[in-house]
Amino acid sequence: MEAGLPRAATGLSEGVDSTVEVPGARLFVRSWGRELAARPPVLLIHGLGSSCRDWEPQVAALSRCFRVVAPDLRGHGRSTRPAPPYGPAVFADDLAALVERLGLGAVALVGISLGGIVALELALRHPSRVRSVVAINTPPDLRIRTPRHLGKLLFRLAVPYLLGMGAMARFLADRLFPAPGQAELRQVFVERWMENDRRTWVRVLWSMVGWTVLDRAGELSCPVLALCAEHDYFPVADQERWVARVPDGRLRRVPGHHAVTAEHPEPVNAILLDWLEGQEAVTTGQE
């Protein structure tokens, strides 16, 4: 459920930095662009063990048309690392508080992996805060159902303690960016992933166990787009099943692997802009 990193610097440093106090934590936030009356702000939510830097390949494209806001979830990046609880509901409530404190109104959510889980949870728990959701490579069900599921979980929980965070980082990098020409992406991923606090990362991973949207997908009241990479950890067929339960749910496929926002930013950006502008057109009665 780890996500991406930049192909190259794309102006992320040109954003405006701030911190927002939410119950039990202080969140680092970076924003770009200006508020447009007719367009909702876009809230970008990163993956497990990552930060707002996940979105470097998307910022330039999106911020030309929308106000873009990207926080670091609690326990990640430059946000504080409080004691538990963590988990999708906690992250969602944090972001609902952030949206309120920043006066963003109803936002368009874009999340990758864990970020997609948080986006869906936010839409379920605080529907008035959410205009639409894009869930990129987002697992719909994290319940332990088979010995294989349990083995994968125990592996990820154990490796950081038995072999170190470096070993875990290299394992993930090889899966996220397997092509020979992606060495730079793998290197940057490892460097950034090593910034994680081991205890906090394990706590967050454990807090996600048991989460599912399968029995609640029909309660999602906003438009939802599942954006799925062809070679993601999570089979496209599983994504199709849960999206079919969403009243206004759609699915798009793109080439690539789990960190597709970094691996193939151009098609991802084109789909995001098409979706966000399409939602605006529906809202304003242009269709």
N, C-alpha and C positions, 0 to 999 in steps of 0.2 A: 504494500500500500504506500510505499515510498514513491514520490513523484519525480519531478524533473529539475532542471537547471538550465542556465542559458547556453545557447550556441555561442554567443558573443555578447559583449556589452552593448546594450541597445538603449541607453539613456535612462536607466533605472535611477541613477544618481540625481537626475533632474527633478525627481518628485519632491514633495513636501513631506517632511517627517513630523510625526507627533506621537504622543502617548495618550491612551484613553484608559481611565480607571473604570473597571467593571467589578462586580462583587467578587472579592477574593484574588484579583489579579490586576496587573497593569499591562495593557497590550500596546505593542509597538505597531504603528500604522504608517504606511506610505501612500500618498495619493498624487494623482496626476490629472491634468485637464481642468476644465471649469464646469461648474454646474450649469446644465441646460434645462430650461423650464419644461420642455416637451419630452425630455429623455431621462429615464431613471438612472441613477448612478449604478455602476457595475461594481459589485463586491467580489473580489477574487480570493479564493480560499485554497491554500496550499495543501500538500500531502504530508504524510507522517514523516517526521524527522527532517522536514524542510522548512522553508520560510517564504516570505513574500518574494524573495529572489527567484522562486520558481517561475514567476511570470515575466521575467525580463524579455523573452521573445514575443510576448503579446502586448506589452505596454504601449509601444509606439503606435501600433495599428489601432488599438482600442481607444487610446486617449485622444486621438484626433477627432473622435466622434462622441465620446462619452466622458463623464467624470469617472475616474477609475480609483478605487480604494482597495488596498491590499494589506490586511493585518497579518501579523505573526500570531498564531494561536497560542494560548497559554502553554508554557513548557517548551516553546519553540523560538528559535531566532533570538530577537532582542526583547521579547516579552518575558515577564517574570516566570519563574518555575516554582510555583507554590506546592505545598503538600497536596496529596489527593483530596477531593476527587477530581478525576479527569473523565473523558468519555464524550461520545457524540452529543448527549443532551447538555452537558456542561459547556462544551464548545459552542453549541447552538445558542444557549442562553447568553453566553459572553457576547456573541456577535449581535444578538438582538439588542443588548444593552449598548453596544458600540453604535449600532445604527441609530438608536434613540439619542444618544449623547452627541453624535455628529449631526443630527437633524437631517438624515438622509431620506427620510420618508420610506416608501416601498422601493426595494432595490432589486436589480437583476443579479442573480447569483451565478457564479461560475466556479466550480470546484473540481479538483482532480483527486481521485483516489479517496483518502481520508477526507479531503476537502469536499468531495462530492457527497460523502456520507453526511458531513456537517450541513451542507446546503439542503439536503433532503430533510434532515432533522429540523432545521430552522424553518423550512416551509411547513412542516407538520405542526410544530409547536407554536410558531408565531406567524400564521398565514398573512396577517395584515401587513407584515414587514417585507413581504416577498412578492415581486412582480412576476418572476419567472426563474427557472433553474436550468442550468446546463451541468450535468454530472458526467465528468470525463473519466473513463476507466474506473468506474465506481462499483465495488462489490455490493450486490444487493442483500447478501445473507452471510453473516459471520458467525453463525452458530456452528458448534462442533458436532458434525453429523457422522463422520467416518473416522477410522483410525488414521487415514491419510491426512485429514484435516488436523487432527490432534498432533501428528508427527511434525507437520509444517509449523504449527504454533510453537511446540516445544523447541524445535530447532532455532527459531528466531529469538525465543526467550533465552536460550542457553548460550548461543554463540558469543554474544557480547561479553559474558562473564567467563566463559571457558577459553576463548581464543582472542578476545579483545574486540574493540569497536572497529579497528582497522580491518580485521578479517571479515566482519559483517559488511563493512562498506565496500570492500572489493567484491564480495559475493553479489551484492545488490547491483553494483555498477556493471558487472559482466552480464547480468540479466537485463538490465535496463537498456544498455547500449552494446549489443553483441557484435556489431559489425566491425571489421578491422579498421575502417576509417573513422571510427568514433572514439579514438583514444583520448582526444582532448576532452570530450564530454565525460568520459569515465574518470579522468584525472580530476576535473573540477568537481564532479559529484563526490568523489572520495574526500577531497579536501573540505568541502562544505559539510558533508555528513559527519565528519570527525568532530565538528563543533558541537554535536549533540552531547548532552549529559546522559550517561549510560542509564542511570537509575530512572530518570524522567522518561526516556524513550521506552524502557521496558514497562513502566507504569502506564503510559499511553497505549502501548500495544495491548496490554492486558485489559485495559478498560474498554476496548472495542469488541472483545469476545462476547458473542451472544446478540450483537446488534443485528437487526433485520428490517427491511422495508417491505418484505413480501406481503405481510398481512395488513399493511397500512397504505400500500400504493394507491388504492382506490380513494383514500382520503385527501390526496394531494389536489388542491383546488386551483393551482396555477399551472400554466404550460410548463412542461418538462421535456428537455432534450437529453437523451443519453448519447454521448459521443464515445464510440468504441473503436479502439485500435484492433486491427486484424489479429495481431499476435500478442495481445495483452495476457496477463496472468489469468484473467477472468473471462471465460468463454462468451462469445457474442450471443450464443443461444441462451445463456442464463440472463443476459441483459434483455433480450427480446421478451422473455417471459414476464419479467417484472414491469417493463415499460407497457406491455399490453394491458396491464391492470390500471394504468394511470388514465384518468378521464381525458386528459389532453396531453398524451405522451407520444413522443416521436423518437426515432433512433437514426443516427447517421454513423457510417463506418469510415474510417480513415486507415491508411497503411501505417505500419509501425508497431511499437511495443508500448510498455506501460507509460513511460515518460514521453509520450507523443508530443506534448506541447514544446519540448526542447528538440526532439528528434525530427519532427516535421512541422515546424511552426507555420509555414505558409498555408497549407490546407486547413490547419486548425483555425488560424486567424480568419480565413475566408468564411468558414462555417460559422464561427462566433459572430462575425459582423452581420452575416446574412440572417442569423437567428435573432440577434438583438434588434436589428433594424426592422425585421419582420414583426416582432412583438410590438415595437413602437407603432408600426403602421396599423396593426389591429386595434391597439388602444386608442389611437387618434381617429379611427374610422376611415383610414385611407384605403382599406381593402373591402 
